[in-house]
């Protein structure tokens, strides 16, 4: 077979250059036909739709035709013609075909359709070849690109924050330890504890739970920065909402107060929903048909509605007076659960909601305190179906107030001296927020389990691939 330049299936399906010789390479999704002619559906991952290859069997080697089965990879050169069949605009009349790699029909796990999500997680190395995961991964790419585009177009700088950290100042959960010490026989101090001064970094280090604190350092010199990187939580949670390794987007902005922060979050999310609808419509239509019949309407719901802005105290009052029976009872001072957040969005306001002014006792040490002494300038953006999609705040810029809060929470100052230093030298009002990337992809794809929106999920007892 001649090695001519080949085309993507996506481009050929949109082409109307009938009579032109074209080449395509990809994987066989299905093959049907009779002794005279074979109809081969080929997909190369560029689009959810397949292109049909029509091959007159008499023109090809019999062993080649037998080897072209579901899962096999092939190259085809032929003539692009208008398809007589409904539902497909074009097809290829094959002139030459080449088998790159066979797939034994007896052992290929994706030979049949209708596999469960649980089964597909067990073959994560092959599941991107399914329609569902092809769609999810294309949308995931589009959203990552859109995030970088939005921030670049708005004057932000992409800051790479460390994955290995020496402190848990964030207090965001259990952390994975990073060490080169021999764990079966580590060096010990006199009190019997491990002597991390002999470790690679000379101190105990862990995988980060957030790039936010380091992003603040960047914002206090570059004005607007954002992070987009992997973060890690060592919680033993086997739920549809938890991963041990996931990705976070964390913008930080100097001279932004809480209102500027809310404006940015709303505009940012609306941009992402619009980008998905404009660039991923075929995949969204498929996912809507197969998994979530309200998916596209829900994306439009975010774009078409101004977000309601209210405070935590008012929201708790509404929930208490609602007459609803919640699994988790509501009272002032609790951290709202997903069921409370979704009820506010879907049943009460019928719009996306931004809640502000949470009790300081349930929020992180760095959030700016309100004059009432009880609440902080936090903000959570709540969406239908998933609840909180963004969490952020105006950060405390006054050194004395921040120091006092650090002491109250017994955070060792030696762990955060560098963070406090930024309040000593040229401090400014500043704000930021965090968007869990997989939480966003759950919303945009309509998938039900967070393990199905990341290529290779890391969960308790699962690091196979």
N, C-alpha and C positions, 0 to 999 in steps of 0.2 A: 504493500500500500504506500502511495506517495505521501511524503510528509509535507502537505500543504498547510497553510495557516488555517486553523479551525475556528469555528464560531461558537459563541455561547448559545445555549438553547434559548435563553431569554431574548437575545437579539434576533434569532431566526424566527421565533414565534411572532415577532413584531414586523418582520420583513415582508415585503410584497414583491421582491425581485424574483418573480417566477421564471423558471427556465435556467436559473443560474446554478452552476456547480458549487456545492458547499460541503464543508466537512464539520463533523461534530464528534465529540468524545464524551463518554459518560458511562453510567451504570444502567443496566437493564432493569426496569421496574416490572414489566410484564412482557410475555411473548405469547401470541396466539396465532391461529391460522390453520392451514391445511397443507397437503402435499405440494401444492403449487405455489403458495404465497404465505409469507410470514409477516405479521404485524408486530413490530418491536417497539415498545415505549422506552425511550431513553431520557435520562435525567442527569444533569451535570451539577446540580446544586445552585444554579444561578437564578432559578425561579421555581415556584411550586409545581408548575405545569410541566408535563413531559412533551417531547416531540415524537411523533410517530414516524418510524422508519418502515417503509414497505419494501420487502425483499422477495423477489421471485426466486424460489428455492433452487430452481434448475441452474441459475447463474452462479451458484456458490458451492463450495466444497461441502459434502454431506457431513463430515465430521465437524467442520466449523459451525454449521447450522445447529447441530446437536449440542454443541458447547455453549451456544448463546442461550443462557437460562437466566432466570431472575437472580440478580446480584452480580452477574458477570460484568466486567468492564470491556467496552468495545470502542472502536473508532469506525466511523462511517463516512464515506464520501459518496455523494449522489446529487440528484437534481432536486431543487426546491420547487414544489408544485403546490397549487391551491388544493386543499383537501376536500374531497367530496363528502366526507363524513361530517356530521353536525358536531359542534362543540370543540372543533379544532380548526384553526384558520389555514394551517399549512402542514405539509408532510414532506418527507424526503424519499424519493425513489432511489434505492440503494444501487450503486454501481460497484463499489468496493467496500469490503468490511474486514476488520482486523480484530482478533481477540487479544486483549491485553492480559486479562486474568479471569479464569473460570471461577464459578461458585457452585460447588456440589449441591444439587437440589435436595439431597438427602440430609445434609448437615447445615445448610445455610439457615440461620435462625429467623431471618425475615422473609422466608419463602411464602408465608401466608400473612393475611391481613388480620387486624383486630386484636393485636397483642395488648395486654394490660400495661399501664404505666409502671407497675412494680416489676414486671418481667423486663421491660426495656431498660430500667435502671440497672439490672443485672448484666446487660450487654451495652453499657454506655459507650463502648468503643465502636459499636455499629449503629446505635440509635439515631445519629445524625442523618442516616440514609432514609429514615422514614419521613413522610410528608410533615408530620407534626413537628419533629425536631429540626427539620430543615427550615420550616417557617419560624420557629422560635429563635433559632440561631441567626437567621437573617435579620429578624427584628432586633435582636440583641445588638448586632453590629450597627444597625441603623441608629439605634438609640445612643450607643456610645459615640458614634460620629456626630450626632446632633448635639450631644452635651458639649463636646469639644468645640463645635461650630458656634454654639450660643455664647459660650464664655469668650472665645476668641473674638467674636464680633462685638462683644460688649467690653472690651479692654481689659480682660482678665489675663493673668499669667498662670500657666500650668506649673505647679510646684510639686516636685517629687519628694514626698515626706518618707521618713525611714520606716521600714517594715520591722526592723529589730529595734526595740526600745529598752531603756534602762529603768523606766518607771511606769506605774499604773496610776498616774495622777488622775486620769479620766474616771476611774472607778466604775468602768462600764461592764465588768464581768470577769469571770475566770479567764486566765491567760495561759497560753502555751509557753513553756520554758525553752529557751535556746541555749544549748550548752555543748561544749566539746569534752567535758569531764567524763571519766569512766563511771557510769552510774552504779555499776556493781561494787565499785570500791573508790568512792570519791574522797578527796582530801577533806579532813574535818578540822574544825576549830576546837578550842579547849572545851567549849560548851556542848560539843557534839553535833553542832550544825555544820552544813556543808560550807567549805571555805571557797567562796566564789572569787576571791582575789586571785586564785590560781587558774581561773577559767579564762577563756579566750579574750574576753573584753575586760577582765579584771573586776567584774561585778556581775551580779545576777541580771540576766537579760531575758526578754520575752518577745513574742510576736505581738505587734501592735493591735489594739482594738479600735484605733481611730488616728487619723492624721491631723485632727483639728488643732491641737495645741501648737504643733509645728507650723500649721498653716497660718495661725494668728501671727507668728513671728514674721512670716513672709508678708502678710498684709500690712504690718506696721513698718514696712519700708517700700513695698511695691504698690500699696494701696488696695489692689484687687487681685486676689489669687484664688486658685481652686486646686484641690487634690482629686485624684481619681485613681484609686489603687486598692489592692486587696487588704482586708482586715480580718481578724481572727478572734473567735470566742471559744473557749474550752468548756462551754456548758454542755452537760450531758442531756441534751434536749432532742428527743426523736419526735418532732412535730412537723406538720406541713409548712411551718413558718420559720424554722431555724436551720441555719447552716453553720458549720464550724469555720468555713472559709467563704468570704463573700466580698463584694466590692462596694466601696463607698465613694460618693461625690461630696466634697465638703468645700464650698466657697467661703471665703472670709473677706470682709470689706471694711477698710478703714473709713471713718467718718460716716458710717451708716448707723442710724438708730433702728429701733424695732420696727417702725413703720416702713422705712426703706427696705428692711429685710423682708417684710411681708410682701411688699410690691415686687421685689425681685423674684421671690419664690413663686408667686402667682404667674408672673410673666414667663418665667422659665418653664414651669410645668405646662402652660398653654402652648408654648413653642414646641415642646416635645410631643404633645398629643397631635398637634397640627402636622409635624414632621412625619410622624408615624402614618397618619391618614394619607398624606401626599406621596409617601415613598414606599409604603408596605401594604398597599390596599389588597393585593391578591392574597398575601399571607393572612391578613386580618380577616378577609372574607372566608377563607378556609377554616381558620380557628373559630370564627363565629358559628359557622355551620356545624362543626364537629364538637365544640366544647362549651361555648358561651354565646347564647343566642342574642344577648344584649350588648355584646362587646363594642361594636362600632358606635352604637348610641351612647354608651358610657364614655367613650373618648370624646364624643361631641358634647356631652353634658359638661365635661370639664372646660372645654373651649368656650361654650356658649353662655356660661353663667359667671357672674362676678362672685368671687369667693366671699362668703359671709365671715365677718370678723367680730368675734365676741370673746369674752374672757371666761376663764375656767370657773369662777364662782357662779356666773350666770348659767353656764352649761350644767353645773352640778344641780343648781336650783331647778332647771328645766327637767333634768333626769329624775330628780326626787319626786317632782310633782306630776310626772308623766303617767303614773299608774301602771307602768310596765313592770313585769317581773323579770329581772335580770339574774343571770347565774351569779354574778358578783354584785352584791349590794353597793349602792352609791351613797357616799357621804363626803363632806368637804375634807380634803386632806389625802384622799386615796388617789392612786395613779389610775386614770381612766383605762378601761379595758377595750379591746377591739369592738365588743358588742355595744358598748356605750357610744363609741365614736361613730360606728356605722349607723346606729339609730339616729343620732343627731343629723347626720348627712342625708340618710335615705328617707327617714320618716318625718323628722321635724322641720329642718330647714329646706330640704330638697335641693341643696346646693353644696358644693365643696365648702368646707369650713376651716377657718384658721382660729385656733384657740390660743389665748395669751394669758399672761399673769398667773402662772401656776404657783402652788405653795412651794416655798424654797426648800422645804424638807424633802421633797421628792425629786428635786432637780440637782444638777451638778454644781460644784463649788464655784465655777467661773461665771455663772449667769448673773447679770446685773440686778441688784436688789432694788425693789420699789420702796418709796418712802414709808409705806405701811409697815415695813419690817417683817411682813409675813409672806410676801410673794416676790417673784422674780420675773424679769421681762423675757420669759420663755415664749416660744411659739411652736405649735404643732399644726401641720396641715393635714386635714382629714379628708379622705376620699371614700366614695362608695365602695362596697365589697371588701376592701382591705383595711380600712381605718387609717391609722397614721401612715403617711407616706414621706413626710419631711418633719424633722425635729430641729429646732434651732433656738437662738436667743440673741439679745444684745449682750455683749460680754462686759463683765465688770472691769472698768478701766481705772478705778481709784485704788491706789496701792493699799491704803490703810484698811479699807473695807474688804478687799480681797485677802489680805494677810489675816484678818480676823476670822474670815470664813475658813481659810486653810487650817487655822489653829482649832476652830470649833470641830472640824471634821477629822482632826488628828492626822492630817496629811503631813509627812515629814518635809520641812522646808528645803532640806538638802535635795529632795527629788524635784522640786519645782522652782529652785532659785532663779533659773534662767527665764522662766515664765514671769515671775514676779519682777525681774529686772526690766522687762518691757514696760512696766507701769512706773518705773523710776526714771526712765529716760525717754521723754517725748511721748507720753501716753496720749491716746486719743479715744474718743467714743468709737466703738467698732462692733460689728455684728457678723453672724454667719449661721449656716445651717448644714445639716447632713441629710443626704438622700441615699437610702439603701438601693443600690442598682437592681438587685434581684427583686426587691419589693416593687420597684417601678416596672420591671419586666413582667412580673405577675399580673399587674394591672393592665398593661398594654396587650398582653397575649390572652388573657382570660384563663390561664392555666390555674389549677387548683393547688398545686404543691410546688414549693420553692425549689425542690430538687429537680424539677423539670424545666427550669429556666436558666440553668447554668450547665455548661458542657459536662463537667465531671464533678458531681457534688461530693463535698467532704462533710460527712456526718459521723456520729459515734459508730465505731466499728466498721467504717467504710472509707478506705483510701485505696481501692483496688487499681484504678486506672490512672 
